[in-house]
Amino acid sequence: ESISFYAISPPLIPEKAFDLQVARNSGYFNMPPIGPMYLCASIDTLGLEGVDTTVLDLNNLLLRNANTSSDFHYDSWTEALNLHEERGRQLVFLVSYMFGTTKECYINTVNYLRARYPRCLIVTGGVQATFDKDEILTSGHADIASLHEGELQIQFLALLLTKLASESDLNSFLESKQGLEPPGGLCFKLNNDIIESGVPTQPVEFDWDISKFYDQILIGDYNKYGGIGPFSKFVESLTGRRHKYSTILTKRGCRANCAFCTVRTFNGKGLRFRSINSVKSEIDYLYKKGITYIDFLDDDLLNNEKHMIQLFNEISVKFPDLVWTTGNGLIGVAITEKLMEAMSNSGLKAFKIGVESGNSQVIKNIRKPTTLWRLLEKSELIRKYPHIFFSANFIVGFPEETFSQMMDSFIFARRLASDWASFYVCQPLKGTDL
């Protein structure tokens, strides 16, 4: 058999919450499916004969149909899943399940696949899938769960299925697979037990070329149907035009170990950097496609000041009219004068920092790597660049946090004098210490 891998990003908005007018006003996020793109790129690096990879972004399809169809119906996202079946072709669906808020969309997607393609193999992965693996496998919403960063597990499955497809009988297959040991982090249900292949191997090096998948998803059209993040409308109004946009990931992981965050428990300790040439090459590819707005997805963008200054300086020279933002909160105390200058010169228009609390005891309790007095110093530095929009994130309602401690956050937000302050209610996520 030949094997076709389809990496699928389900819709983000459940049907009951979907508002057609909001969609037509570009009010929903329309983010490129970077995770599925990296999964497919990891398979491609193996060079397996008879194996092909495709990325399907059902969220983008839903938003596109909402904006272009006069006879729109919500279930139109299923159109992309009506694939041409061929005899002797194994279908493997890698379905992303990142957040609990998308559970309904995830279940609807896998149920449709199961009914449409009874012989398919369904593999799920992502943050929510990692911490909800037992429920997913017990309910039959996936055949296999790939935990944490999934590229090594998916590569193993591709190799295993290729060997299975090439052998004429079971004994030959069992002999041929000797030496092909599964990495940690693969889970499946056997009888009534959940079997796991061991602790996931960390770290995963991910400096792969995902360029061809930008063509598959038609990245140049994403800005027509939604936004890239919290700063989409701001950048549009600031520059006076609607930019074609994309996202870029320069590294994985975070130096911090905050009690409320899943990054450390999902990505593991430490950080892995892509080379500057690799990042620059990806931006160049997108730039030639008309992309002039980038949002950096890194959870710790400013880690390794020298490395990042070099990247920003090269961006400023090679892509002088590129603009960029970062919707993920920066570690504020990591900002320096040299970094601010390099970021400003390279087209930074807006960013967030994660403050979380204006009370020192709460900051200590949640293990946030910051101090309030240093953040006040950094805010003075940031205000030297008034053309850059500066937003601060706060969380209220941590366990045992008092009302007066919450008010400390409000008071500190006023002292910080950022352009905007966002307050969120604490949500204890699975996989975190909270």
C-alpha atoms as one frame of an Amber mdcrd trajectory, in Angstrom:
protein
   0.000   0.000   0.000   0.923   3.624  -0.412   0.393   5.784   2.642  -1.108
   9.270   2.782  -0.658  11.361   5.913  -3.125  14.233   6.371  -2.259  16.617
   9.211  -5.502  18.323  10.191  -6.173  21.496  12.132  -9.888  21.438  13.153
 -12.130  24.527  13.307 -11.565  26.746  16.360 -15.158  27.938  16.887 -17.990
  25.513  17.775 -21.165  25.833  15.714 -23.315  27.296  18.521 -20.775  30.052
  19.158 -20.096  30.805  15.489 -21.302  34.236  14.370 -21.365  34.759  10.612
 -21.119  38.537  10.895 -18.077  38.324  13.158 -16.457  36.008  10.606 -17.182
  38.444   7.778 -15.655  41.264   9.830 -12.441  39.216  10.196 -13.160  38.929
  13.900 -11.908  35.359  14.391  -8.318  34.164  14.598  -7.046  32.531  11.423
  -3.618  31.228  12.360  -1.524  29.063  10.025  -1.349  25.458  11.361   2.366
  25.491  12.182   2.245  22.329  14.348   0.721  20.105  11.607   3.160  21.613
   9.104   6.129  20.544  11.226   4.700  17.034  11.628   4.489  16.621   7.857
   7.960  18.111   7.378   9.374  15.558   9.838   7.895  12.729   7.745   9.260
  14.216   4.521  12.805  14.202   5.917  12.675  10.381   5.977  12.370  10.225
   2.179  10.019   7.212   2.287   8.825   5.837  -1.028   5.050   5.746  -1.469
   4.416   8.189   1.401   2.861  11.610   0.822   1.957  14.383   3.251  -0.745
  17.049   3.172  -1.798  19.762   5.636  -5.513  20.595   5.898  -6.615  23.706
   7.805 -10.345  23.298   8.442 -10.542  26.537  10.426  -9.301  28.551   7.455
 -11.715  26.698   5.154 -14.636  27.501   7.460 -13.738  31.204   7.600 -13.100
  31.349   3.860 -16.516  29.839   3.131 -18.150  32.275   5.553 -16.614  35.168
   3.605 -17.117  33.909   0.057 -20.275  31.787   0.017 -23.722  33.293  -0.456
 -25.222  30.002   0.746 -22.979  29.420   3.759 -23.525  26.524   6.129 -21.322
  25.698   9.100 -20.613  22.102   8.105 -18.900  23.288   4.932 -15.545  22.559
   6.620 -16.164  18.868   5.878 -15.619  19.582   2.156 -11.865  19.345   2.609
 -12.247  15.855   4.092 -14.013  14.371   1.062 -10.848  12.810  -0.306 -10.407
  10.626  -3.340  -9.936   7.096  -2.059  -7.751   4.665  -3.949  -7.462   0.930
  -3.562  -4.285  -0.013  -1.757  -3.894   3.382  -0.122  -3.721   3.723   3.657
  -5.095   6.977   5.082  -3.514   8.293   8.289  -5.065  11.394   9.868  -2.976
  13.428  12.329  -5.631  15.517  14.095  -4.489  18.411  16.267  -6.140  18.879
  19.686  -4.532  21.897  21.324  -7.053  23.446  23.715 -10.034  22.334  25.779
 -12.176  25.086  24.250 -11.947  23.277  20.892 -13.070  19.891  22.227 -16.393
  19.926  20.387 -14.662  20.803  17.101 -12.063  18.083  17.619 -14.684  15.415
  18.339 -16.808  16.434  15.346 -13.745  16.205  13.101 -12.662  12.724  14.212
 -16.256  11.435  14.170 -16.625  12.574  10.565 -13.345  10.898   9.609 -14.321
   7.652  11.362 -17.671   7.485   9.566 -16.276   8.500   6.173 -13.138   6.330
   6.230 -13.669   3.212   8.424 -10.189   1.850   7.589  -8.318   5.019   8.443
  -5.846   5.413  11.280  -6.493   8.419  13.530  -3.604   9.850  15.533  -4.069
  12.850  17.802  -1.613  15.174  19.471  -1.216  18.601  21.028  -1.395  20.123
  24.491  -4.930  18.988  25.354  -4.434  15.577  23.743  -1.310  15.046  25.858
  -3.105  15.587  29.139  -6.447  14.036  28.103  -5.017  10.922  26.453  -6.960
   8.432  28.602 -10.320  10.036  27.828  -9.536  10.317  24.110  -8.442   6.697
  23.722 -11.147   5.247  25.968 -13.872   7.077  24.045 -12.462   5.931  20.711
 -11.764   9.459  19.457  -8.304   8.352  18.325  -6.449   5.109  17.710  -3.150
   6.546  18.912  -2.244   9.548  21.056   1.127  11.206  20.472   2.240  13.013
  23.617   4.149  16.283  23.941   6.172  17.253  20.853   5.126  14.574  18.390
   7.594  14.593  15.491   9.667  11.608  16.656   6.546   9.534  17.314   5.079
  10.403  13.908   8.357   9.553  12.170   8.317   6.167  13.894   4.734   5.494
  12.774   5.625   6.432   9.190   8.574   4.020   9.220   6.512   1.265  10.867
   3.607   1.588   8.433   5.985   1.646   5.469   7.598  -1.599   6.605   4.187
  -3.164   7.218   2.982  -2.153   3.762   6.053  -3.606   2.042   5.902  -7.083
   3.602   3.722  -9.863   2.226   2.983 -11.626   5.499   3.031 -11.031   9.225
   6.136 -13.131   9.963   8.186 -11.200   7.389   6.982  -7.958   8.938   7.899
  -9.041  12.462  11.387  -9.976  11.306  11.898  -6.779   9.312  10.954  -4.424
  12.113  13.765  -5.573  14.384  15.767  -2.582  15.509  12.848  -0.202  14.966
  12.195   0.757  18.565   9.325   3.110  19.388  10.167   6.429  21.033   8.458
   7.398  24.251   5.120   9.178  24.126   3.020   6.840  21.958  -0.230   5.719
  23.607  -2.954   3.352  22.484  -5.712   1.224  23.997  -5.293  -2.544  24.198
  -8.336  -4.366  25.566  -9.195  -2.176  28.571  -5.699  -0.882  29.249  -3.946
   2.275  28.074  -0.473   1.307  26.860   2.271   3.927  26.716   5.650   3.428
  25.024   7.538   5.284  27.742   8.557   8.814  28.638   8.729  11.096  25.555
  12.245  11.728  24.323  13.326  15.329  24.801  14.383  17.478  23.191  13.095
  17.379  19.605  15.240  19.244  17.117  12.858  20.847  14.646  14.881  22.883
  12.173  12.980  21.501   9.160  11.858  23.217   5.979   8.077  23.766   6.023
   7.969  25.990   2.928   5.978  23.666   0.671   3.148  23.502   3.178   2.656
  27.264   3.016   1.707  26.646  -0.612  -0.664  23.825   0.357  -2.623  26.027
   2.744  -2.531  29.115   0.447  -0.918  31.324   3.089  -1.367  34.477   0.990
  -5.153  34.345   1.502  -5.264  34.000   5.295  -5.548  37.740   5.964  -8.741
  37.891   3.892 -10.713  35.768   6.327  -9.469  36.503   9.856  -6.730  37.856
  12.090  -3.332  36.653  13.201  -3.707  37.631  16.838  -4.560  40.420  19.260
  -2.676  43.065  17.250  -4.107  42.398  13.779  -6.481  45.355  13.692  -3.960
  47.628  15.385  -1.258  46.970  12.774  -3.813  47.437  10.014  -4.873  50.836
  11.342  -1.294  51.882  12.143   0.090  51.125   8.684  -3.052  52.018   6.747
  -3.226  48.720   4.904  -4.224  45.104   5.351  -1.078  43.018   5.346  -0.713
  39.482   4.138   0.553  37.714   7.229   2.055  34.539   8.633   3.585  33.226
  11.839   7.189  32.194  12.506   8.683  30.003  15.227  12.369  30.575  15.997
  12.656  28.337  19.061  10.734  25.957  21.302  10.540  25.982  25.067  10.850
  28.618  27.784  13.378  29.401  30.500  10.554  29.928  33.007   8.574  27.314
  34.920   5.436  29.228  35.891   2.885  27.277  37.911  -0.018  28.198  35.617
   1.646  27.445  32.257   1.841  24.237  30.183   4.947  25.153  28.175   7.467
  23.441  30.475   5.314  20.335  31.001   4.569  20.047  27.272   7.879  21.110
  25.664  10.219  19.967  28.415  13.138  21.802  30.001  15.424  24.086  28.081
  15.099  25.708  24.677  15.914  24.609  21.131  16.880  27.245  18.587  16.536
  27.215  14.849  19.517  28.598  12.974  19.326  32.242  11.924  19.782  31.210
   8.290  16.832  28.828   8.530  14.540  31.485  10.002  15.735  34.059   7.491
  15.162  31.617   4.624  11.590  30.979   5.779  10.856  34.708   6.056  12.375
  35.221   2.597  10.121  32.518   1.147   7.059  34.154   2.695   8.221  37.648
   1.735   8.358  36.609  -1.914   4.763  35.394  -1.523   3.741  38.912  -0.523
   3.828  38.381   3.263   4.735  41.665   4.982   3.519  40.978   8.542   4.958
  38.297  10.844   3.831  37.293  14.325   6.512  35.424  16.274   5.057  32.436
  18.154   7.971  31.814  20.537   7.120  31.386  24.203  10.478  32.947  25.124
  11.372  35.106  22.133  14.156  37.120  23.775  16.137  34.170  25.108  19.796
  34.449  24.007  20.115  38.189  23.474  23.095  37.976  21.099  21.337  35.441
  18.838  18.115  37.449  18.656  19.849  40.801  18.047  21.684  39.203  15.118
  18.368  37.908  13.731  16.601  41.259  14.159  19.509  43.119  12.550  19.483
  40.815   9.540  15.702  41.226   9.194  16.078  45.021   9.220  18.594  44.856
   6.365  16.975  42.216   4.169  13.267  42.974   4.797  13.074  46.735   5.424
   9.289  47.027   4.998   8.431  43.957   7.099   6.381  44.584  10.246   6.076
  42.172  13.148   4.417  41.600  16.506   4.410  38.935  19.161   1.099  37.961
  20.727   2.751  35.665  23.279   3.938  37.601  26.306   7.653  38.405  26.454
   9.595  38.006  29.682   9.696  41.709  30.489  12.864  41.748  32.580  14.791
  40.263  29.606  14.276  43.445  27.576  17.443  45.521  27.176  18.326  48.758
  25.407  20.143  46.815  22.655  17.172  44.487  22.162  14.684  47.349  22.015
  16.775  49.150  19.411  17.165  46.009  17.294  13.464  45.145  17.569  12.433
  48.672  16.666  14.733  48.773  13.635  13.463  45.400  12.402   9.809  46.475
  12.274   8.327  45.698  15.688   4.923  47.359  16.028   3.393  45.804  19.148
   4.153  43.269  21.873   2.903  41.958  25.194   4.775  41.208  28.385   3.606
  38.738  31.009   3.381  40.514  34.368   0.660  38.252  35.852   0.495  39.955
  39.263   1.320  43.263  40.910   1.918  41.540  44.258   5.399  40.216  45.039
   4.178  37.293  47.149   1.857  36.087  44.386   4.697  36.357  41.863   6.832
  34.215  44.155   4.022  31.672  44.620   3.517  31.207  40.867   7.286  31.153
  40.170   7.173  34.027  37.709  10.796  34.991  36.863  10.420  38.713  37.447
  10.452  41.449  40.047   8.124  44.426  40.098  10.785  47.100  40.492  12.683
  45.778  37.468   9.488  45.790  35.398   8.998  49.463  36.282  12.549  50.147
  35.068  11.834  48.267  31.827   8.634  50.215  31.240  10.655  53.436  31.275
  12.971  51.935  28.661  10.056  50.772  26.495   8.430  54.218  26.581  11.497
  55.604  24.790   9.961  53.906  21.747   6.459  55.432  21.686   5.791  54.109
  18.163   5.732  50.553  19.590   2.482  49.495  21.255   3.157  47.978  24.662
   0.590  45.723  26.368   0.768  43.928  29.725  -0.962  40.694  30.776  -2.330
  40.150  34.281  -4.079  37.170  35.879  -6.412  37.432  38.863  -7.850  34.643
  40.981  -4.790  32.503  41.717  -5.369  29.923  44.486  -5.454  31.659  47.885
  -4.979  35.087  46.296  -6.760  37.740  48.349  -8.853  40.624  47.056  -6.230
  43.147  48.157  -3.572  41.235  46.210  -5.790  41.424  43.128  -6.106  45.172
  43.692  -2.292  45.342  43.843  -2.319  44.152  40.219  -4.684  46.956  39.242
  -2.565  49.548  41.063   0.655  48.183  39.525  -0.892  48.231  36.033  -1.456
  51.970  36.450   2.127  52.481  37.641   3.493  50.423  34.746   1.690  52.772
  32.352   1.576  50.344  29.436  -0.606  51.292  26.466  -3.007  48.500  27.367
  -3.492  46.082  30.253  -5.320  42.780  29.813  -6.780  41.052  32.866  -7.639
  37.344  32.744  -9.317  35.094  35.287  -7.020  32.271  36.398  -7.871  28.938
  34.782  -6.041  25.916  36.233  -5.032  23.971  33.111  -4.397  20.232  33.022
  -0.692  19.493  33.022   0.234  22.482  35.207   1.051  22.648  38.920  -2.153
  24.615  39.485
